[in-house]
């Protein structure tokens, strides 16, 4: 399977955040994909996860919270 380094890194970050092995994620993606192209399915998976996390509002950092206090 051939993936660009950025997608491997993204997959590693997702696995670490979820406390799972990369192999587990790849197995899940392989089971759920209908395209037959695992590399493409992994790229789409990583992209969707990062988009979803970008859409989730983040709580303010302690510095930002302190700066907002009167």
The first five atom37 places (N, CA, C, CB, O) and aatype in JSON, in Angstrom:
{
  "aatype": [20, 20, 20, 20, 20, 20, 20, 20, 20, 20, 20, 20, 20, 20, 20, 20, 20, 20, 20, 20, 20, 20, 20, 20, 20, 20, 20, 20, 20, 20, 20, 20, 20, 20, 20, 20, 20, 20, 20, 20, 20, 20, 20, 20, 20, 20, 20, 20, 20, 20, 20, 20, 20, 20, 20, 20, 20, 20, 20, 20, 20, 20, 20, 20, 20, 20, 20, 20, 20, 20],
  "atom_mask": [
    [1, 1, 1, 1, 1],
    [1, 1, 1, 1, 1],
    [1, 1, 1, 1, 1],
    [1, 1, 1, 1, 1],
    [1, 1, 1, 1, 1],
    [1, 1, 1, 1, 1],
    [1, 1, 1, 1, 1],
    [1, 1, 1, 1, 1],
    [1, 1, 1, 1, 1],
    [1, 1, 1, 1, 1],
    [1, 1, 1, 1, 1],
    [1, 1, 1, 1, 1],
    [1, 1, 1, 1, 1],
    [1, 1, 1, 1, 1],
    [1, 1, 1, 1, 1],
    [1, 1, 1, 1, 1],
    [1, 1, 1, 1, 1],
    [1, 1, 1, 1, 1],
    [1, 1, 1, 1, 1],
    [1, 1, 1, 1, 1],
    [1, 1, 1, 1, 1],
    [1, 1, 1, 1, 1],
    [1, 1, 1, 1, 1],
    [1, 1, 1, 1, 1],
    [1, 1, 1, 1, 1],
    [1, 1, 1, 1, 1],
    [1, 1, 1, 1, 1],
    [1, 1, 1, 1, 1],
    [1, 1, 1, 1, 1],
    [1, 1, 1, 1, 1],
    [1, 1, 1, 1, 1],
    [1, 1, 1, 1, 1],
    [1, 1, 1, 1, 1],
    [1, 1, 1, 1, 1],
    [1, 1, 1, 1, 1],
    [1, 1, 1, 1, 1],
    [1, 1, 1, 1, 1],
    [1, 1, 1, 1, 1],
    [1, 1, 1, 1, 1],
    [1, 1, 1, 1, 1],
    [1, 1, 1, 1, 1],
    [1, 1, 1, 1, 1],
    [1, 1, 1, 1, 1],
    [1, 1, 1, 1, 1],
    [1, 1, 1, 1, 1],
    [1, 1, 1, 1, 1],
    [1, 1, 1, 1, 1],
    [1, 1, 1, 1, 1],
    [1, 1, 1, 1, 1],
    [1, 1, 1, 1, 1],
    [1, 1, 1, 1, 1],
    [1, 1, 1, 1, 1],
    [1, 1, 1, 1, 1],
    [1, 1, 1, 1, 1],
    [1, 1, 1, 1, 1],
    [1, 1, 1, 1, 1],
    [1, 1, 1, 1, 1],
    [1, 1, 1, 1, 1],
    [1, 1, 1, 1, 1],
    [1, 1, 1, 1, 1],
    [1, 1, 1, 1, 1],
    [1, 1, 1, 1, 1],
    [1, 1, 1, 1, 1],
    [1, 1, 1, 1, 1],
    [1, 1, 1, 1, 1],
    [1, 1, 1, 1, 1],
    [1, 1, 1, 1, 1],
    [1, 1, 1, 1, 1],
    [1, 1, 1, 1, 1],
    [1, 1, 1, 1, 1]
  ],
  "atom_positions": [
    [[0.86, -1.17, 0.0], [0.0, 0.0, 0.0], [0.9, 1.23, 0.0], [-0.98, 0.0, 1.23], [1.86, 1.32, 0.77]],
    [[0.58, 2.15, -0.86], [1.39, 3.35, -1.0], [0.59, 4.58, -0.56], [1.87, 3.52, -2.46], [-0.48, 4.87, -1.08]],
    [[1.15, 5.29, 0.43], [0.54, 6.53, 0.92], [1.62, 7.59, 1.05], [-0.18, 6.3, 2.27], [2.77, 7.28, 1.34]],
    [[1.25, 8.82, 0.86], [2.16, 9.93, 1.08], [2.44, 10.03, 2.58], [1.56, 11.26, 0.53], [1.62, 9.64, 3.42]],
    [[3.63, 10.56, 2.9], [4.03, 10.67, 4.31], [3.0, 11.42, 5.15], [5.38, 11.36, 4.41], [2.78, 11.07, 6.31]],
    [[2.38, 12.43, 4.58], [1.39, 13.23, 5.33], [0.19, 12.38, 5.75], [0.91, 14.43, 4.48], [-0.36, 12.58, 6.83]],
    [[-0.22, 11.45, 4.9], [-1.35, 10.6, 5.26], [-0.95, 9.54, 6.29], [-1.92, 9.91, 4.01], [-1.74, 9.2, 7.17]],
    [[0.29, 9.03, 6.19], [0.77, 8.12, 7.23], [0.8, 8.84, 8.57], [2.17, 7.58, 6.88], [0.39, 8.29, 9.59]],
    [[1.29, 10.08, 8.58], [1.35, 10.86, 9.82], [-0.05, 11.1, 10.36], [2.08, 12.2, 9.59], [-0.29, 10.98, 11.56]],
    [[-0.98, 11.45, 9.49], [-2.36, 11.66, 9.92], [-2.95, 10.4, 10.52], [-3.21, 12.12, 8.76], [-3.64, 10.45, 11.54]],
    [[-2.68, 9.27, 9.88], [-3.18, 7.99, 10.4], [-2.57, 7.69, 11.76], [-2.87, 6.84, 9.4], [-3.26, 7.19, 12.66]],
    [[-1.28, 7.99, 11.93], [-0.63, 7.79, 13.24], [-1.27, 8.67, 14.31], [0.87, 8.1, 13.14], [-1.52, 8.21, 15.43]],
    [[-1.54, 9.92, 13.97], [-2.15, 10.85, 14.93], [-3.54, 10.36, 15.35], [-2.25, 12.26, 14.33], [-3.89, 10.4, 16.53]],
    [[-4.32, 9.9, 14.39], [-5.67, 9.39, 14.69], [-5.57, 8.16, 15.59], [-6.44, 9.05, 13.39], [-6.29, 8.05, 16.58]],
    [[-4.68, 7.25, 15.24], [-4.52, 6.03, 16.04], [-4.1, 6.36, 17.47], [-3.47, 5.1, 15.39], [-4.64, 5.8, 18.42]],
    [[-3.16, 7.27, 17.61], [-2.69, 7.66, 18.95], [-3.82, 8.29, 19.75], [-1.51, 8.65, 18.85], [-4.02, 7.96, 20.92]],
    [[-4.57, 9.2, 19.12], [-5.68, 9.87, 19.81], [-6.74, 8.87, 20.27], [-6.31, 10.92, 18.89], [-7.34, 9.04, 21.33]],
    [[-6.96, 7.83, 19.46], [-7.99, 6.84, 19.8], [-7.44, 5.67, 20.61], [-8.62, 6.31, 18.53], [-8.2, 4.79, 21.02]],
    [[-6.12, 5.66, 20.86], [-5.53, 4.56, 21.62], [-5.6, 3.24, 20.89], [-6.22, 4.44, 22.96], [-5.77, 2.18, 21.5]],
    [[-5.45, 3.3, 19.57], [-5.54, 2.09, 18.75], [-4.27, 1.95, 17.92], [-6.79, 2.14, 17.83], [-3.52, 2.91, 17.72]],
    [[-4.05, 0.75, 17.44], [-2.92, 0.5, 16.55], [-3.31, 0.92, 15.13], [-2.5, -1.01, 16.58], [-4.48, 0.88, 14.75]],
    [[-2.31, 1.32, 14.36], [-2.56, 1.69, 12.97], [-3.19, 0.52, 12.22], [-1.25, 2.14, 12.27], [-4.1, 0.7, 11.41]],
    [[-2.71, -0.68, 12.5], [-3.24, -1.88, 11.83], [-4.75, -2.03, 12.09], [-2.5, -3.14, 12.3], [-5.49, -2.44, 11.2]],
    [[-5.19, -1.7, 13.29], [-6.62, -1.78, 13.61], [-7.42, -0.81, 12.75], [-6.86, -1.48, 15.1], [-8.47, -1.15, 12.21]],
    [[-6.91, 0.41, 12.64], [-7.6, 1.41, 11.82], [-7.66, 0.97, 10.36], [-6.91, 2.78, 11.92], [-8.7, 1.08, 9.72]],
    [[-6.54, 0.46, 9.85], [-6.51, 0.01, 8.46], [-7.49, -1.14, 8.25], [-5.09, -0.42, 8.06], [-8.17, -1.18, 7.23]],
    [[-7.56, -2.06, 9.19], [-8.53, -3.17, 9.09], [-9.96, -2.64, 9.07], [-8.35, -4.16, 10.26], [-10.78, -3.1, 8.28]],
    [[-10.25, -1.67, 9.93], [-11.58, -1.07, 9.98], [-11.91, -0.4, 8.63], [-11.68, -0.04, 11.14], [-12.99, -0.59, 8.07]],
    [[-10.97, 0.39, 8.13], [-11.17, 1.09, 6.86], [-11.39, 0.08, 5.75], [-9.96, 2.0, 6.53], [-12.27, 0.26, 4.91]],
    [[-10.6, -0.98, 5.75], [-10.72, -2.01, 4.71], [-12.08, -2.69, 4.76], [-9.61, -3.05, 4.88], [-12.67, -2.98, 3.72]],
    [[-12.58, -2.96, 5.97], [-13.91, -3.58, 6.11], [-15.02, -2.66, 5.62], [-14.17, -3.96, 7.57], [-15.99, -3.11, 5.02]],
    [[-14.85, -1.36, 5.89], [-15.92, -0.4, 5.61], [-15.87, 0.19, 4.2], [-15.87, 0.72, 6.61], [-16.83, 0.83, 3.77]],
    [[-14.77, -0.01, 3.48], [-14.64, 0.61, 2.17], [-15.37, -0.21, 1.1], [-13.16, 0.76, 1.8], [-15.45, -1.44, 1.17]],
    [[-15.88, 0.51, 0.14], [-16.59, -0.14, -0.95], [-15.92, 0.15, -2.28], [-18.05, 0.31, -0.99], [-16.39, -0.29, -3.33]],
    [[-14.81, 0.9, -2.24], [-14.16, 1.3, -3.47], [-13.19, 0.24, -3.99], [-13.43, 2.59, -3.27], [-12.9, 0.21, -5.19]],
    [[-12.68, -0.62, -3.13], [-11.72, -1.61, -3.54], [-10.3, -1.08, -3.58], [-12.08, -2.13, -4.88], [-9.36, -1.85, -3.8]],
    [[-10.11, 0.23, -3.37], [-8.78, 0.82, -3.36], [-8.48, 1.29, -1.94], [-8.68, 2.01, -4.38], [-8.95, 2.34, -1.51]],
    [[-7.7, 0.49, -1.22], [-7.44, 0.76, 0.19], [-6.68, 2.07, 0.4], [-6.65, -0.38, 0.8], [-6.99, 2.81, 1.33]],
    [[-5.71, 2.36, -0.45], [-4.96, 3.61, -0.3], [-5.89, 4.82, -0.39], [-3.86, 3.71, -1.37], [-5.79, 5.74, 0.43]],
    [[-6.77, 4.82, -1.36], [-7.72, 5.92, -1.5], [-8.66, 5.98, -0.3], [-8.53, 5.78, -2.79], [-8.97, 7.07, 0.19]],
    [[-9.11, 4.83, 0.16], [-10.02, 4.78, 1.31], [-9.35, 5.36, 2.55], [-10.49, 3.34, 1.57], [-9.99, 6.06, 3.34]],
    [[-8.07, 5.08, 2.74], [-7.35, 5.62, 3.89], [-7.22, 7.13, 3.77], [-5.95, 4.98, 4.01], [-7.4, 7.85, 4.75]],
    [[-6.91, 7.62, 2.58], [-6.81, 9.07, 2.38], [-8.13, 9.76, 2.72], [-6.39, 9.4, 0.93], [-8.14, 10.79, 3.39]],
    [[-9.24, 9.2, 2.25], [-10.55, 9.78, 2.53], [-10.85, 9.72, 4.03], [-11.66, 9.04, 1.74], [-11.36, 10.69, 4.59]],
    [[-10.53, 8.61, 4.67], [-10.74, 8.45, 6.11], [-9.99, 9.54, 6.89], [-10.28, 7.06, 6.57], [-10.57, 10.2, 7.75]],
    [[-8.7, 9.71, 6.57], [-7.89, 10.71, 7.26], [-8.45, 12.11, 7.02], [-6.41, 10.64, 6.8], [-8.59, 12.89, 7.96]],
    [[-8.77, 12.41, 5.79], [-9.32, 13.73, 5.46], [-10.61, 13.99, 6.23], [-9.58, 13.83, 3.95], [-10.78, 15.07, 6.79]],
    [[-11.51, 13.03, 6.26], [-12.78, 13.21, 6.97], [-12.56, 13.43, 8.46], [-13.69, 12.0, 6.76], [-13.22, 14.28, 9.07]],
    [[-11.64, 12.68, 9.06], [-11.37, 12.84, 10.49], [-10.81, 14.22, 10.81], [-10.39, 11.76, 10.97], [-11.22, 14.85, 11.78]],
    [[-9.88, 14.68, 9.98], [-9.29, 15.99, 10.24], [-10.3, 17.11, 9.97], [-8.05, 16.19, 9.38], [-10.3, 18.12, 10.68]],
    [[-11.15, 16.94, 8.97], [-12.2, 17.94, 8.73], [-13.16, 17.98, 9.91], [-12.97, 17.61, 7.43], [-13.54, 19.06, 10.36]],
    [[-13.54, 16.83, 10.41], [-14.47, 16.76, 11.55], [-13.86, 17.43, 12.78], [-14.84, 15.3, 11.87], [-14.55, 18.14, 13.51]],
    [[-12.57, 17.2, 13.01], [-11.94, 17.81, 14.18], [-11.77, 19.31, 13.99], [-10.59, 17.17, 14.46], [-11.77, 20.06, 14.97]],
    [[-11.62, 19.76, 12.76], [-11.5, 21.2, 12.5], [-12.83, 21.9, 12.7], [-10.99, 21.45, 11.07], [-12.87, 23.09, 13.04]],
    [[-13.93, 21.19, 12.49], [-15.27, 21.77, 12.66], [-15.72, 21.8, 14.11], [-16.27, 20.99, 11.83], [-16.68, 22.5, 14.44]],
    [[-15.05, 21.04, 14.97], [-15.41, 20.97, 16.38], [-14.81, 22.16, 17.11], [-14.95, 19.64, 17.01], [-13.59, 22.34, 17.1]],
    [[-15.65, 22.98, 17.75], [-15.1, 24.12, 18.49], [-14.18, 23.65, 19.61], [-16.23, 24.99, 19.07], [-14.5, 22.72, 20.34]],
    [[-13.06, 24.29, 19.73], [-12.09, 23.96, 20.76], [-12.31, 24.88, 21.97], [-10.63, 24.09, 20.22], [-12.58, 26.07, 21.8]],
    [[-12.19, 24.34, 23.18], [-12.29, 25.21, 24.35], [-11.1, 26.16, 24.37], [-12.36, 24.38, 25.67], [-10.03, 25.81, 23.88]],
    [[-11.28, 27.35, 24.92], [-10.15, 28.29, 24.96], [-9.01, 27.75, 25.82], [-10.61, 29.65, 25.5], [-9.23, 27.05, 26.81]],
    [[-7.8, 28.09, 25.41], [-6.64, 27.68, 26.21], [-6.65, 28.51, 27.49], [-5.29, 27.88, 25.41], [-7.36, 29.51, 27.56]],
    [[-5.88, 28.11, 28.5], [-5.84, 28.9, 29.74], [-5.41, 30.34, 29.49], [-4.9, 28.26, 30.75], [-5.9, 31.26, 30.15]],
    [[-4.5, 30.53, 28.55], [-4.04, 31.89, 28.24], [-5.17, 32.73, 27.63], [-2.84, 31.85, 27.28], [-5.36, 33.89, 27.99]],
    [[-5.92, 32.12, 26.72], [-7.04, 32.83, 26.08], [-8.13, 33.14, 27.11], [-7.62, 31.99, 24.92], [-8.72, 34.22, 27.1]],
    [[-8.38, 32.17, 27.99], [-9.41, 32.36, 29.01], [-9.02, 33.52, 29.93], [-9.61, 31.06, 29.83], [-9.85, 34.37, 30.23]],
    [[-7.77, 33.57, 30.38], [-7.29, 34.63, 31.26], [-7.35, 35.98, 30.57], [-5.86, 34.34, 31.72], [-7.68, 36.99, 31.19]],
    [[-7.03, 36.01, 29.27], [-7.04, 37.28, 28.52], [-8.45, 37.83, 28.41], [-6.45, 37.08, 27.11], [-8.62, 39.04, 28.25]],
    [[-9.46, 36.98, 28.49], [-10.85, 37.44, 28.37], [-11.43, 37.98, 29.67], [-11.7, 36.31, 27.87], [-12.46, 38.66, 29.66]],
    [[-10.77, 37.68, 30.78], [-11.29, 38.13, 32.07], [-11.18, 39.63, 32.2], [-10.57, 37.45, 33.21], [-10.2, 40.21, 31.74]],
    [[-12.18, 40.27, 32.83], [-12.13, 41.73, 32.97], [-11.04, 42.2, 33.9], [-13.44, 42.25, 33.46], [-10.89, 43.4, 34.12]]
  ]
}
